[in-house]
């Protein structure tokens, strides 16, 4: 274990009420601030029929915006039943790679059977945690988080652990609905603020009816901050972010 989590926990233990503040959190998340917002419960791993989503052109729209091409290496976080995993695998081809990750063990097992049945040798599958997607460092051109960011219970730890997985010039793609996090969406201002707190900058933003929400692309911006220096974003009375 690196020195900073031990130091952060030792300092936290000296504060009155520190133990209560950290109750119920995974040890790996305790050096990071809590989010100042509700977290949606994890919903169904397949929220709409794949045929309907294809007729709307959802995945095609998102992959075109993200400029996904043959030979790329991409990650699909919160992969669920694999709607994006399968279509990303088709787009990157046999020379590319797709890593599908989810924290739901059952979803991971079902997706594994689907990938095996369709003989998608370029796809690998991994079980993650709410605070760490457990991605290999320096591996990905794109990391996708589609209609799942509002379910991330430890966003600062999660994004901090995700950052090293990007290759030079790589980016994180978020698709979500513009509504409060407690209602299975993320207000764009809050999303921008939380990403900025961990050293990302917004480089592209678009709204498309086919996505049932918006598209945002982020790249790293400067060094990764020390966990103890991360300032959590605050929510205003209207549910929008008002900055740290």
C-alpha positions as CSV (number, residue, x, y, z in Angstrom):
1,X,0.0,0.0,0.0
2,X,1.3,3.5,-0.9
3,X,2.0,5.9,1.9
4,X,-0.7,8.5,1.2
5,X,-3.8,6.3,2.1
6,X,-2.2,5.4,5.4
7,X,-1.4,9.0,6.2
8,X,-4.9,10.2,5.2
9,X,-6.6,7.6,7.3
10,X,-4.3,8.4,10.3
11,X,-5.2,12.1,10.0
12,X,-8.9,11.3,9.6
13,X,-8.9,9.2,12.7
14,X,-7.8,12.2,14.7
15,X,-10.9,14.2,13.8
16,X,-14.0,14.1,16.0
17,X,-16.6,12.0,14.3
18,X,-14.2,10.7,11.7
19,X,-15.1,7.1,12.2
20,X,-18.8,7.9,11.7
21,X,-17.9,9.9,8.5
22,X,-16.2,6.9,7.0
23,X,-18.7,4.2,8.1
24,X,-19.8,1.9,5.3
25,X,-17.1,3.1,2.9
26,X,-14.6,0.7,1.2
27,X,-11.1,1.2,2.7
28,X,-9.8,2.2,-0.7
29,X,-12.3,5.1,-0.9
30,X,-11.6,6.6,2.6
31,X,-8.8,9.0,1.5
32,X,-11.3,10.7,-1.0
33,X,-14.1,13.1,-0.3
34,X,-17.7,11.9,-0.4
35,X,-19.9,13.2,-3.2
36,X,-22.3,15.9,-2.1
37,X,-25.2,14.4,-4.1
38,X,-27.6,11.5,-4.1
39,X,-26.4,8.3,-5.8
40,X,-29.0,6.4,-7.9
41,X,-29.6,2.8,-7.1
42,X,-28.3,0.4,-9.7
43,X,-31.1,-0.2,-12.2
44,X,-31.7,-2.9,-14.7
45,X,-28.6,-3.9,-16.7
46,X,-30.7,-3.6,-19.9
47,X,-32.9,-0.6,-19.7
48,X,-34.4,-0.8,-23.2
49,X,-34.5,-3.4,-26.0
50,X,-31.4,-3.5,-28.1
51,X,-33.5,-3.5,-31.3
52,X,-35.2,-0.2,-30.3
53,X,-31.9,1.4,-29.4
54,X,-30.4,0.3,-32.7
55,X,-33.5,1.7,-34.6
56,X,-32.8,5.0,-32.9
57,X,-29.2,4.8,-33.9
58,X,-27.9,5.3,-30.3
59,X,-24.7,3.3,-30.3
60,X,-23.8,4.4,-33.9
61,X,-24.3,8.1,-32.9
62,X,-22.1,7.7,-29.8
63,X,-19.3,5.8,-31.5
64,X,-19.3,8.3,-34.4
65,X,-19.0,11.2,-32.0
66,X,-16.2,9.4,-30.1
67,X,-14.4,8.6,-33.4
68,X,-14.1,4.9,-32.7
69,X,-12.1,3.2,-35.4
70,X,-10.7,-0.2,-36.3
71,X,-7.7,-1.2,-34.1
72,X,-8.6,0.9,-31.1
73,X,-8.6,-0.3,-27.5
74,X,-11.6,0.7,-25.5
75,X,-13.2,0.0,-22.2
76,X,-17.0,-0.2,-21.5
77,X,-17.6,0.5,-17.8
78,X,-20.9,-0.6,-16.4
79,X,-21.3,-2.9,-19.4
80,X,-24.3,-4.7,-18.1
81,X,-25.8,-7.0,-20.7
82,X,-23.2,-5.8,-23.3
83,X,-25.2,-3.5,-25.6
84,X,-22.1,-1.2,-26.2
85,X,-19.6,-4.0,-25.6
86,X,-20.8,-6.0,-28.6
87,X,-21.1,-3.0,-30.9
88,X,-17.7,-1.6,-29.9
89,X,-16.2,-5.0,-30.7
90,X,-17.7,-4.8,-34.1
91,X,-16.4,-1.3,-34.7
92,X,-12.8,-1.9,-33.5
93,X,-12.6,-5.3,-35.3
94,X,-10.3,-8.2,-34.7
95,X,-7.3,-6.0,-34.5
96,X,-8.8,-3.9,-31.7
97,X,-9.6,-4.7,-28.0
98,X,-12.6,-4.2,-25.8
99,X,-12.6,-4.6,-22.0
100,X,-16.1,-4.8,-20.5
101,X,-16.4,-4.0,-16.8
102,X,-19.2,-4.1,-14.3
103,X,-19.6,-4.4,-10.5
104,X,-22.6,-6.7,-10.9
105,X,-21.2,-10.3,-10.8
106,X,-24.3,-11.7,-12.4
107,X,-24.2,-9.3,-15.3
108,X,-20.5,-10.1,-15.8
109,X,-21.2,-13.8,-15.9
110,X,-24.1,-13.3,-18.4
111,X,-22.0,-11.1,-20.6
112,X,-19.2,-13.6,-20.5
113,X,-21.6,-16.3,-21.9
114,X,-22.8,-13.9,-24.6
115,X,-19.2,-13.0,-25.7
116,X,-18.3,-16.7,-25.8
117,X,-21.4,-17.5,-27.8
118,X,-20.6,-14.8,-30.4
119,X,-16.9,-15.8,-30.4
120,X,-15.7,-12.2,-29.8
121,X,-12.1,-13.0,-29.1
122,X,-11.2,-9.3,-28.9
123,X,-13.4,-8.8,-25.8
124,X,-12.3,-9.4,-22.2
125,X,-14.4,-9.0,-19.1
126,X,-13.6,-7.8,-15.6
127,X,-15.4,-7.4,-12.3
128,X,-14.8,-3.9,-10.8
129,X,-15.7,-2.1,-7.6
130,X,-17.6,1.1,-6.8
131,X,-14.3,2.9,-6.1
132,X,-12.0,1.4,-8.7
133,X,-12.8,0.0,-12.2
134,X,-9.5,-1.9,-12.0
135,X,-8.2,-1.1,-15.5
136,X,-4.7,-1.8,-16.6
137,X,-2.5,1.4,-16.9
138,X,-1.8,3.1,-20.2
139,X,-4.1,0.8,-22.1
140,X,-7.1,2.6,-23.6
141,X,-7.9,5.1,-26.4
142,X,-11.4,5.5,-25.1
143,X,-13.2,4.7,-21.8
144,X,-17.0,4.6,-22.1
145,X,-19.5,5.3,-19.2
146,X,-22.9,5.1,-20.7
147,X,-26.0,5.8,-18.6
148,X,-24.1,4.7,-15.5
149,X,-22.2,7.6,-14.0
150,X,-25.1,8.5,-11.7
151,X,-24.7,5.1,-10.1
152,X,-21.1,5.6,-9.2
153,X,-21.1,5.8,-5.4
154,X,-17.5,7.0,-5.1
155,X,-16.9,9.3,-8.1
156,X,-13.7,10.9,-6.9
157,X,-12.0,7.7,-6.1
158,X,-13.4,6.0,-9.2
159,X,-12.2,8.8,-11.6
160,X,-8.8,9.1,-9.8
161,X,-8.3,5.3,-10.3
162,X,-9.5,5.5,-13.9
163,X,-7.1,8.2,-15.0
164,X,-3.9,6.1,-15.4
165,X,-5.7,3.7,-17.7
166,X,-5.8,6.2,-20.6
167,X,-3.2,6.3,-23.3
168,X,-1.6,9.6,-24.4
169,X,-4.4,11.4,-26.2
170,X,-7.1,9.0,-24.8
171,X,-10.4,10.2,-23.5
172,X,-13.4,9.3,-21.3
173,X,-16.8,9.3,-22.9
174,X,-19.9,9.9,-20.7
175,X,-23.5,9.6,-21.9
176,X,-26.2,10.5,-19.4
177,X,-29.6,12.1,-19.0
178,X,-29.8,15.7,-17.9
179,X,-31.7,15.2,-14.6
180,X,-30.8,14.8,-10.9
181,X,-28.5,12.0,-9.9
182,X,-31.2,10.6,-7.6
183,X,-33.4,10.1,-10.7
184,X,-30.9,8.2,-12.9
185,X,-29.2,11.1,-14.6
186,X,-26.4,13.7,-14.0
187,X,-26.8,17.5,-14.5
188,X,-24.0,18.5,-16.9
189,X,-22.6,21.2,-14.6
190,X,-22.2,18.6,-11.9
191,X,-20.5,16.2,-14.2
192,X,-18.1,18.8,-15.4
193,X,-17.3,19.9,-11.8
194,X,-16.6,16.3,-10.6
195,X,-14.4,15.5,-13.5
196,X,-12.5,18.8,-13.1
197,X,-11.9,18.0,-9.4
198,X,-9.9,15.0,-10.4
199,X,-7.9,16.6,-13.2
200,X,-10.0,16.2,-16.4
201,X,-11.1,18.9,-18.8
202,X,-14.2,18.9,-21.0
203,X,-13.2,18.8,-24.8
204,X,-16.6,18.1,-26.4
205,X,-20.3,18.2,-25.5
206,X,-23.3,17.4,-27.5
207,X,-27.0,16.7,-27.1
208,X,-28.7,14.1,-29.4
209,X,-32.3,12.7,-29.1
210,X,-31.0,9.3,-30.1
211,X,-29.0,9.1,-26.9
212,X,-31.8,10.1,-24.5
213,X,-29.5,12.6,-23.1
214,X,-26.1,14.2,-23.7
215,X,-22.6,13.2,-24.8
216,X,-19.5,14.5,-23.0
217,X,-15.8,13.8,-23.8
218,X,-13.0,14.4,-21.3
219,X,-9.2,14.4,-21.5
220,X,-6.7,14.6,-18.6
221,X,-5.6,18.1,-17.6
222,X,-2.4,18.4,-15.7
223,X,-1.1,16.0,-13.0
224,X,-3.4,13.7,-11.1
225,X,-4.2,15.5,-7.7
226,X,-3.5,14.0,-4.4
227,X,-6.7,12.5,-2.9
228,X,-6.6,14.8,0.1
229,X,-6.4,17.9,-2.1
230,X,-9.6,17.0,-4.1
231,X,-12.4,19.5,-3.3
232,X,-15.9,18.0,-3.7
233,X,-18.4,19.8,-5.8
234,X,-21.4,21.3,-4.0
235,X,-25.1,21.2,-5.1
236,X,-27.2,24.3,-5.2
237,X,-30.9,24.4,-4.3
238,X,-31.8,23.7,-7.9
239,X,-29.7,20.6,-8.0
240,X,-27.0,22.1,-10.2
241,X,-23.3,22.2,-9.3
242,X,-22.0,25.4,-7.8
243,X,-18.3,24.5,-7.6
244,X,-16.1,23.3,-4.7
